[in-house]
């Protein structure tokens, strides 16, 4: 079987893959771009998740692509709306024609002599191979096949239905049923109010409370601007406004945690109408933004609790019993359906095994260059979004950086570029550094980040953008010509 030769191979056809492909084609039109996608449809996360109420977890003006304005009015949008927008963007930009579906990349080996990646993939049980100049991982960081298993005892004893949001069964009817949603993260905060409208009752069972911030579904500023300005101008202004607002909220939480805890508590009490309930179930033991903060559009979770259609229970689970879930204190929460929104697992690079000249690569030993390239790995990049801001804000910064790197490869007629960390780099930590359970569990497998640019990844949009956009692509990068004419 012959190899398929491509200039740039992108793994993953979600938001990141589409953004990267657009920016590369924009700046390097002479390069051929191919996207391989393991699933049979583009969209990544937004095609995978089908649980009730699935929606954007950030405002759409920052989550959408900066090069294609969001045409709608709502700021927090449903998952099917977001998926349709991503599909329309790919089609309008001609990126949908670059995607090869049903193709799961397995391994990628860098051939130093030829300055090429040799990539193997599975397509319906058949091995296909690619030879590419540059490889980009746009797979996100979730394990789409294996969510986190909390290891609850007694699940086989439960006489009802247990579902995980990542594998929501089609046609599951919860009308008139007693539902327990285990978890307090973004998925649980979404599922509870979505199911509460038809269920007999929904209980959000959490081990530890989390912060929930009510946010309007419709951006009032965008709505007002939309009456006098074209869509593109509204999008740019609202995107800048919301990026600044999210950054300011994060900075305020980190710098003035006690004051922000008080403000968030006050907002929760106003929404729920019960200070004692808030202090028991919506008052986390950690400071704001030490873990990801959840968004409740129009305060829908609080409204569901206030109406009595939903409730919150805080405690540790002992085991499942036939009639529901028993807590360590002996209380039993009866249920017909239990939703285990217990978190996701990290799976870097979509499980692709990297090697250089046949020698395996351990990415946890690498340090990120502006959060995109990995030290010691030539002609390779990853596109990871922010965890404290909309994913696309960071993905687009990375995409534009990669387009600049490829432009320089072409203009200097170089064959390879590789980040090389300096001897005095100093202390490093996981490049996605937050206390959230799914990130903490994966800290030892993540690439590292330093404390100063270009090796830092600060989760600070203004510092990151300033440092990334002004880099001259010289400090920390080694550019080489290695191929002979026979390899050209």
Backbone torsions as a table, in degrees:
resi	resn	phi	psi	omega
1	UNK	NA	133.6	-177.1
2	UNK	-81.2	153.1	177.2
3	UNK	-80.1	149.2	171.9
4	UNK	-95.8	119.9	-178.2
5	UNK	-95.8	127.3	178.7
6	UNK	-136.6	155.7	177.4
7	UNK	-74.9	-50.6	-178.9
8	UNK	-130.0	126.8	176.7
9	UNK	-112.1	119.8	178.9
10	UNK	-105.5	129.2	179.4
11	UNK	-100.8	111.2	179.2
12	UNK	113.3	128.4	-178.0
13	UNK	-115.1	41.6	172.7
14	UNK	-91.9	-159.0	-179.6
15	UNK	-57.2	-44.7	-177.8
16	UNK	-63.1	-47.2	-177.3
17	UNK	-61.7	-40.5	179.6
18	UNK	-68.5	-40.9	178.8
19	UNK	-63.0	-47.8	-179.5
20	UNK	-61.7	-45.1	-179.9
21	UNK	-60.3	-42.5	180.0
22	UNK	-63.4	-46.6	-177.4
23	UNK	-66.6	-36.7	178.4
24	UNK	-67.3	-45.4	-179.8
25	UNK	-65.4	-31.6	-180.0
26	UNK	-66.8	-42.4	-174.6
27	UNK	-97.4	-26.5	-177.4
28	UNK	-129.4	66.8	-174.4
29	UNK	-62.9	-19.5	-179.7
30	UNK	-78.5	-9.6	179.7
31	UNK	-88.2	137.2	173.5
32	UNK	-84.7	133.8	-177.8
33	UNK	-120.3	131.9	174.6
34	UNK	-125.6	136.0	176.0
35	UNK	-112.4	128.5	174.6
36	UNK	-108.9	134.9	-175.3
37	UNK	-130.8	127.0	-177.6
38	UNK	-68.5	-32.2	-178.9
39	UNK	-84.6	178.0	-178.9
40	UNK	-99.6	14.3	-179.1
41	UNK	-153.5	148.4	177.8
42	UNK	-78.7	172.1	176.2
43	UNK	116.2	-19.1	176.5
44	UNK	58.0	-125.6	-177.3
45	UNK	-53.3	-37.7	-173.5
46	UNK	-78.5	-12.6	171.1
47	UNK	-92.9	-27.9	-176.2
48	UNK	-74.8	-51.4	-170.8
49	UNK	-79.5	127.4	-178.2
50	UNK	-129.1	17.7	-177.0
51	UNK	-73.3	160.6	-176.6
52	UNK	-57.5	132.2	175.5
53	UNK	80.8	3.8	-176.0
54	UNK	-52.3	132.2	-172.2
55	UNK	-154.3	173.4	175.7
56	UNK	-65.1	139.5	178.4
57	UNK	-97.1	7.5	173.7
58	UNK	-141.7	166.2	179.1
59	UNK	-68.2	144.5	-172.1
60	UNK	-68.1	-23.9	-179.0
61	UNK	-68.1	-30.8	175.6
62	UNK	-93.9	-24.6	-179.7
63	UNK	-80.8	-24.3	-179.7
64	UNK	-78.6	171.1	-178.1
65	UNK	-75.0	135.2	179.2
66	UNK	-66.6	-20.2	-178.2
67	UNK	-92.7	-1.4	175.3
68	UNK	-141.0	103.6	-174.9
69	UNK	-58.2	144.8	173.5
70	UNK	-71.8	125.7	-173.4
71	UNK	-87.8	-12.0	-175.0
72	UNK	-85.3	-176.7	-177.5
73	UNK	-104.0	-32.1	-176.4
74	UNK	-74.1	146.8	-179.5
75	UNK	-90.5	-37.9	174.1
76	UNK	-105.1	118.9	-170.3
77	UNK	-119.2	156.9	178.6
78	UNK	-70.8	156.8	-176.6
79	UNK	-60.4	-38.2	-179.1
80	UNK	-68.6	-32.4	175.7
81	UNK	-66.2	-42.5	-179.1
82	UNK	-67.2	-40.9	178.6
83	UNK	-62.8	-42.6	178.7
84	UNK	-62.0	-39.3	178.0
85	UNK	-63.6	-43.3	179.7
86	UNK	-64.3	-42.9	178.6
87	UNK	-63.4	-43.2	179.5
88	UNK	-63.4	-39.3	179.2
89	UNK	-63.0	-46.4	179.6
90	UNK	-60.7	-39.7	-178.6
91	UNK	-69.9	-45.6	-178.0
92	UNK	-65.4	-32.7	-179.8
93	UNK	-88.1	-1.8	-179.5
94	UNK	75.3	11.8	-177.7
95	UNK	-77.8	-26.1	179.4
96	UNK	-59.9	-26.5	179.8
97	UNK	-77.5	-9.3	-179.4
98	UNK	-93.1	-6.8	-170.1
99	UNK	-92.1	133.3	172.8
100	UNK	-111.8	109.4	-173.2
101	UNK	-83.5	167.2	177.2
102	UNK	61.9	28.2	-175.5
103	UNK	-122.3	105.7	-177.8
104	UNK	-101.0	116.2	179.8
105	UNK	-73.2	133.7	-177.8
106	UNK	-107.3	-49.7	-176.8
107	UNK	-138.8	157.0	174.8
108	UNK	-145.5	121.5	-178.3
109	UNK	-119.6	126.3	178.8
110	UNK	-85.4	124.9	176.9
111	UNK	-97.3	104.4	-175.4
112	UNK	-63.5	-36.7	-177.6
113	UNK	-66.5	-38.8	-178.3
114	UNK	-94.3	-10.7	-175.9
115	UNK	55.0	51.4	180.0
116	UNK	-143.4	148.5	170.5
117	UNK	-90.4	134.2	172.5
118	UNK	-107.5	113.7	-170.8
119	UNK	-114.0	130.1	175.5
120	UNK	-110.0	143.5	-178.5
121	UNK	-144.0	159.4	177.1
122	UNK	-107.3	130.2	176.9
123	UNK	-130.8	100.9	-179.7
124	UNK	54.6	43.8	177.3
125	UNK	84.6	-1.9	179.1
126	UNK	-109.1	135.2	178.4
127	UNK	-80.7	127.0	174.6
128	UNK	-119.5	151.1	-176.3
129	UNK	-129.2	145.3	177.6
130	UNK	-126.7	146.5	170.0
131	UNK	-119.6	121.5	-173.0
132	UNK	-137.2	149.7	177.6
133	UNK	-73.2	-39.2	-174.1
134	UNK	-139.0	137.8	-177.1
135	UNK	-120.0	132.1	-178.5
136	UNK	-127.6	124.3	177.2
137	UNK	-91.3	111.6	178.2
138	UNK	-120.7	46.7	-174.4
139	UNK	-95.7	3.6	-173.2
140	UNK	70.2	-157.1	178.3
141	UNK	-136.7	14.7	176.6
142	UNK	-91.5	150.0	169.8
143	UNK	-89.1	104.9	-173.5
144	UNK	-75.6	-17.8	-179.8
145	UNK	-94.4	-27.4	-173.5
146	UNK	-133.2	96.7	175.5
147	UNK	-72.0	169.7	178.3
148	UNK	-65.1	130.3	177.5
149	UNK	-103.1	112.8	-178.6
150	UNK	-73.0	-10.3	175.4
151	UNK	70.2	39.8	179.6
152	UNK	-66.6	138.4	177.6
153	UNK	-81.4	149.5	171.3
154	UNK	80.1	14.2	-177.9
155	UNK	-60.9	-29.9	178.6
156	UNK	-70.8	-16.9	179.4
157	UNK	-82.4	-21.9	-174.9
158	UNK	-68.6	130.9	-176.6
159	UNK	-89.4	-5.9	178.2
160	UNK	-93.4	-154.8	-177.2
161	UNK	-110.3	132.4	175.7
162	UNK	-112.0	127.5	178.8
163	UNK	-131.6	151.0	172.2
164	UNK	-109.7	136.4	-177.0
165	UNK	-55.2	-28.7	-177.8
166	UNK	-70.4	-21.3	-179.2
167	UNK	-129.7	57.9	-175.0
168	UNK	-69.8	124.3	-177.5
169	UNK	-73.9	134.3	178.2
170	UNK	-64.4	136.8	175.6
171	UNK	82.0	7.6	178.1
172	UNK	-65.2	121.0	-177.2
173	UNK	-102.5	116.1	179.1
174	UNK	-105.4	8.7	-178.3
175	UNK	-60.2	126.1	178.2
176	UNK	71.4	9.7	-177.8
177	UNK	-98.1	155.0	172.0
178	UNK	-88.3	123.2	-174.2
179	UNK	-119.4	134.8	170.9
180	UNK	-116.0	124.5	176.7
181	UNK	-107.7	114.5	-178.5
182	UNK	-89.7	119.1	179.6
183	UNK	136.1	164.4	178.8
184	UNK	-137.8	14.0	179.9
185	UNK	-87.0	-166.3	-174.2
186	UNK	-60.3	-37.6	-179.0
187	UNK	-66.5	-47.1	179.2
188	UNK	-61.1	-42.9	-179.1
189	UNK	-63.7	-26.1	176.3
190	UNK	-81.6	-46.6	-173.1
191	UNK	-67.8	-41.4	-173.9
192	UNK	-56.6	-56.9	179.8
193	UNK	-66.5	-29.6	-179.7
194	UNK	-67.1	-36.6	-179.3
195	UNK	-86.4	-22.5	-173.4
196	UNK	-64.3	-25.3	-177.9
197	UNK	-65.1	-32.6	-176.0
198	UNK	-112.6	-21.0	-177.8
199	UNK	-73.2	159.2	173.0
200	UNK	-63.7	-42.0	176.2
201	UNK	-167.8	146.8	177.2
202	UNK	-122.5	129.8	176.0
203	UNK	-113.5	124.5	172.6
204	UNK	-89.5	110.2	-178.1
205	UNK	-99.6	115.1	-175.3
206	UNK	-124.8	146.6	174.1
207	UNK	-81.5	-40.1	-179.1
208	UNK	-136.3	131.9	177.5
209	UNK	-63.2	155.3	174.0
210	UNK	-126.7	165.7	177.3
211	UNK	-81.3	133.7	178.5
212	UNK	-125.5	121.5	-177.3
213	UNK	-108.8	118.7	175.8
214	UNK	-71.7	134.1	-178.4
215	UNK	-140.1	135.7	-178.2
216	UNK	-60.9	140.8	175.8
217	UNK	-68.7	-30.5	-178.9
218	UNK	-112.4	129.6	178.8
219	UNK	-80.8	112.8	-175.4
220	UNK	-63.0	-38.0	179.9
221	UNK	-65.4	-45.1	179.4
222	UNK	-62.3	-40.0	179.5
223	UNK	-62.8	-43.0	-180.0
224	UNK	-66.2	-45.8	179.6
225	UNK	-62.8	-32.1	-178.3
226	UNK	-64.4	-17.2	178.8
227	UNK	-80.5	-17.6	-174.7
228	UNK	-127.4	-12.7	-176.0
229	UNK	-123.8	155.4	175.6
230	UNK	-68.4	163.0	-174.5
231	UNK	-56.8	-43.0	-177.3
232	UNK	-61.9	-42.2	-179.9
233	UNK	-68.0	-40.8	177.8
234	UNK	-60.5	-44.0	-179.1
235	UNK	-61.5	-47.0	-177.3
236	UNK	-64.5	-44.5	-178.4
237	UNK	-66.5	-45.6	-177.9
238	UNK	-67.9	-38.0	178.1
239	UNK	-61.7	-45.5	179.3
240	UNK	-64.4	-42.8	179.3
241	UNK	-60.9	-48.0	-175.9
242	UNK	-71.1	-34.7	175.5
243	UNK	-62.3	-45.4	179.0
244	UNK	-64.3	-39.6	-178.9
245	UNK	-66.3	-42.6	179.3
246	UNK	-66.3	-40.2	177.2
247	UNK	-63.1	-43.4	-178.6
248	UNK	-64.6	-39.5	178.0
249	UNK	-62.7	-45.7	-179.8
250	UNK	-62.0	-45.4	-179.6
251	UNK	-64.4	-40.6	178.8
252	UNK	-63.0	-40.3	179.5
253	UNK	-65.1	-37.9	-178.2
254	UNK	-77.8	-33.1	-176.6
255	UNK	-88.7	-33.4	-177.5
256	UNK	-128.5	62.5	-172.3
257	UNK	-60.8	-40.6	-178.0
258	UNK	-65.6	-42.3	179.7
259	UNK	-65.1	-40.8	-179.2
260	UNK	-71.3	-35.0	174.5
261	UNK	-58.2	-43.0	-179.3
262	UNK	-65.1	-41.5	179.7
263	UNK	-66.0	-42.7	179.2
264	UNK	-65.8	-38.2	177.3
265	UNK	-63.6	-42.7	-180.0
266	UNK	-61.8	-41.5	178.6
267	UNK	-65.3	-39.8	179.5
268	UNK	-65.9	-41.0	179.4
269	UNK	-63.4	-41.7	178.7
270	UNK	-62.8	-35.2	-177.8
271	UNK	-78.0	-39.0	-176.2
272	UNK	-89.7	-34.7	-179.6
273	UNK	83.6	18.5	-176.8
274	UNK	-149.9	104.5	-177.3
275	UNK	-64.6	-39.0	-179.1
276	UNK	-64.4	-40.7	178.5
277	UNK	-64.0	-42.4	178.8
278	UNK	-62.0	-45.5	-178.0
279	UNK	-66.1	-25.9	179.8
280	UNK	-85.8	-37.4	-169.3
281	UNK	-121.3	-10.7	-178.8
282	UNK	-130.4	33.5	179.7
283	UNK	-128.4	88.0	-175.4
284	UNK	-65.1	154.8	178.1
285	UNK	-81.8	0.5	-179.9
286	UNK	-118.5	166.3	-178.0
287	UNK	-76.7	155.8	177.8
288	UNK	-56.3	135.7	177.9
289	UNK	68.0	13.6	164.0
290	UNK	-74.2	-23.1	167.4
291	UNK	-128.9	162.3	-177.2
292	UNK	-59.8	135.6	-179.1
293	UNK	-89.5	136.7	-178.6
294	UNK	-89.2	148.4	178.9
295	UNK	-108.6	133.7	174.1
296	UNK	-116.3	104.7	-178.4
297	UNK	-59.5	125.3	-177.1
298	UNK	53.9	24.7	179.2
299	UNK	63.2	34.1	-172.4
300	UNK	-61.6	-34.7	177.4
301	UNK	-64.6	-46.9	179.5
302	UNK	-61.2	-40.3	-179.6
303	UNK	-65.6	-37.5	178.6
304	UNK	-64.6	-39.7	178.6
305	UNK	-69.2	-43.2	-178.3
306	UNK	-63.7	-34.7	-178.7
307	UNK	-75.9	-15.5	-177.1
308	UNK	90.4	-5.9	178.2
309	UNK	-70.8	-20.9	177.8
310	UNK	-137.1	158.5	176.2
311	UNK	-143.9	169.3	-179.5
312	UNK	-124.5	136.5	173.8
313	UNK	-124.7	135.0	-179.5
314	UNK	-119.0	123.3	-179.8
315	UNK	172.1	174.2	-179.5
316	UNK	-96.3	137.3	-179.5
317	UNK	-79.8	131.5	172.3
318	UNK	-84.8	-55.6	-179.8
319	UNK	-171.8	166.8	169.8
320	UNK	-79.9	145.1	175.1
321	UNK	-128.6	167.9	-175.5
322	UNK	-52.3	-38.1	-174.7
323	UNK	-91.7	-5.1	-179.9
324	UNK	161.7	-133.2	-175.9
325	UNK	-123.1	127.1	178.6
326	UNK	-101.5	133.0	178.9
327	UNK	-89.8	166.6	-179.9
328	UNK	-60.6	-31.6	-179.6
329	UNK	-78.9	1.6	177.2
330	UNK	97.8	-15.2	178.8
331	UNK	-65.9	142.3	176.4
332	UNK	-115.9	125.9	176.1
333	UNK	-99.5	110.9	-176.2
334	UNK	-74.9	144.9	-175.8
335	UNK	-154.6	150.0	168.9
336	UNK	-98.9	-30.9	178.7
337	UNK	-132.6	133.4	173.8
338	UNK	-118.2	125.5	178.0
339	UNK	-104.2	117.3	-177.5
340	UNK	-93.2	79.8	177.2
341	UNK	-86.9	60.9	-170.1
342	UNK	-95.3	8.2	173.9
343	UNK	113.3	170.0	-177.2
344	UNK	-110.9	167.0	175.3
345	UNK	-111.2	146.9	177.3
346	UNK	-84.2	135.3	174.9
347	UNK	-140.7	96.8	-174.9
348	UNK	-71.0	143.0	175.4
349	UNK	60.0	20.2	179.3
350	UNK	64.5	20.6	179.9
351	UNK	84.6	4.8	179.3
352	UNK	-65.5	132.2	178.7
353	UNK	-92.9	117.8	-179.7
354	UNK	-96.0	147.6	172.9
355	UNK	-150.0	158.6	176.1
356	UNK	-124.6	118.0	-176.6
357	UNK	51.1	40.1	176.4
358	UNK	86.1	-8.8	-179.6
359	UNK	-94.3	125.6	-178.0
360	UNK	-57.8	146.8	179.0
361	UNK	-109.6	130.5	175.1
362	UNK	-102.7	104.4	-174.3
363	UNK	-66.5	-20.1	178.9
364	UNK	-69.2	-12.8	176.7
365	UNK	-91.5	-5.3	-178.5
366	UNK	-92.0	159.0	175.0
367	UNK	-118.2	138.6	-176.3
368	UNK	-79.3	137.6	174.3
369	UNK	-97.2	109.1	-175.7
370	UNK	51.7	34.3	175.8
371	UNK	68.1	14.8	-172.9
372	UNK	-129.1	-57.1	178.0
373	UNK	-89.4	157.7	-179.2
374	UNK	-116.7	130.3	-177.2
375	UNK	-59.0	138.6	177.3
376	UNK	82.3	-4.6	-178.1
377	UNK	-117.2	109.2	-175.3
378	UNK	-72.9	147.8	169.9
379	UNK	48.1	44.1	-177.8
380	UNK	-140.7	142.7	178.9
381	UNK	-146.6	158.4	172.6
382	UNK	-125.2	149.7	178.8
383	UNK	-119.8	105.3	-178.8
384	UNK	-121.1	132.7	-179.1
385	UNK	-84.0	-179.8	178.2
386	UNK	-74.2	154.8	171.9
387	UNK	-104.8	-8.9	178.4
388	UNK	-117.5	13.9	-178.5
389	UNK	-157.7	173.7	179.0
390	UNK	-58.6	138.3	-178.5
391	UNK	-53.6	-45.8	-171.1
392	UNK	-67.9	-27.4	178.7
393	UNK	-57.1	-47.3	179.4
394	UNK	-76.6	-38.5	-178.9
395	UNK	-58.1	-38.1	-179.0
396	UNK	-72.6	-34.3	174.5
397	UNK	-60.9	-45.7	178.5
398	UNK	-63.6	-43.6	-178.7
399	UNK	-59.8	-42.7	179.4
400	UNK	-69.5	-33.8	174.8
401	UNK	-64.2	-44.8	180.0
402	UNK	-62.5	-38.2	177.9
403	UNK	-63.4	-36.6	176.7
404	UNK	-67.0	-41.5	179.2
405	UNK	-61.5	-45.1	-179.6
406	UNK	-66.7	-36.2	177.6
407	UNK	-61.9	-40.7	178.9
408	UNK	-70.0	-36.9	174.8
409	UNK	-56.1	-43.5	-179.6
410	UNK	-70.0	-47.4	-174.0
411	UNK	-67.6	-33.4	179.6
412	UNK	-92.8	-1.0	-178.2
413	UNK	56.5	34.0	176.5
414	UNK	-81.7	158.8	178.4
415	UNK	-105.0	-29.7	-175.1
416	UNK	-143.7	147.0	172.5
417	UNK	-134.7	134.2	-178.2
418	UNK	-142.2	132.5	174.5
419	UNK	-70.8	138.8	178.7
420	UNK	-127.8	115.3	-177.8
421	UNK	-73.0	143.2	178.7
422	UNK	-74.4	158.8	-179.2
423	UNK	-63.2	-32.4	-177.5
424	UNK	-101.0	39.9	-176.2
425	UNK	-62.2	-37.5	-179.4
426	UNK	89.0	-167.2	-175.9
427	UNK	-62.5	146.1	176.2
428	UNK	-130.4	164.1	176.1
429	UNK	-147.5	174.8	178.4
430	UNK	-56.6	138.0	-174.1
431	UNK	-73.8	-15.4	167.6
432	UNK	-112.9	92.4	-169.2
433	UNK	-108.7	100.3	177.0
434	UNK	-153.8	156.2	-174.4
435	UNK	-79.2	-5.2	179.8
436	UNK	-52.3	140.9	-172.7
437	UNK	-54.7	-46.1	-175.9
438	UNK	-65.9	-30.2	176.9
439	UNK	-79.7	-41.3	180.0
440	UNK	-62.9	-37.3	-179.9
441	UNK	-66.4	-23.2	-175.5
442	UNK	-108.3	10.7	-174.1
443	UNK	-57.8	-34.7	-174.5
444	UNK	-79.6	-8.4	178.9
445	UNK	-106.8	-2.3	-177.0
446	UNK	-82.7	150.6	166.2
447	UNK	-59.7	161.8	-176.2
448	UNK	-99.8	164.5	173.8
449	UNK	-137.4	143.5	179.5
450	UNK	-92.4	-167.1	-176.9
451	UNK	-102.8	-5.9	178.6
452	UNK	-137.0	150.2	179.3
453	UNK	-70.5	148.0	9.9
454	UNK	-86.4	8.4	-174.9
455	UNK	-95.3	-2.4	-179.2
456	UNK	-89.3	155.0	172.8
457	UNK	-143.6	87.4	-162.5
458	UNK	-85.7	-5.0	-173.3
459	UNK	56.8	31.6	177.6
460	UNK	-124.7	104.5	-169.1
461	UNK	-58.0	-38.6	-176.7
462	UNK	-72.4	-43.8	177.3
463	UNK	-66.6	-43.1	-179.0
464	UNK	-63.9	-45.7	-178.8
465	UNK	-65.7	-44.2	179.4
466	UNK	-59.4	-47.6	-177.3
467	UNK	-69.1	-40.7	-176.9
468	UNK	-70.3	-44.1	-176.0
469	UNK	-70.7	-26.9	-176.9
470	UNK	-94.0	-6.1	-178.1
471	UNK	-63.6	139.5	-179.7
472	UNK	-88.1	4.1	179.3
473	UNK	62.5	27.8	176.2
474	UNK	-114.8	-52.0	179.6
475	UNK	-63.1	121.3	176.3
476	UNK	89.7	-8.8	-179.6
477	UNK	-115.3	138.5	175.7
478	UNK	-113.0	122.0	-179.1
479	UNK	-105.3	132.8	-176.5
480	UNK	-139.0	155.9	168.3
481	UNK	-113.9	119.7	-174.7
482	UNK	-124.7	-15.6	-173.3
483	UNK	-84.4	150.5	171.2
484	UNK	-93.7	174.0	-179.4
485	UNK	-61.7	-29.4	-179.2
486	UNK	-64.8	-23.4	-178.5
487	UNK	-92.8	-9.7	-172.6
488	UNK	-66.1	NA	NA
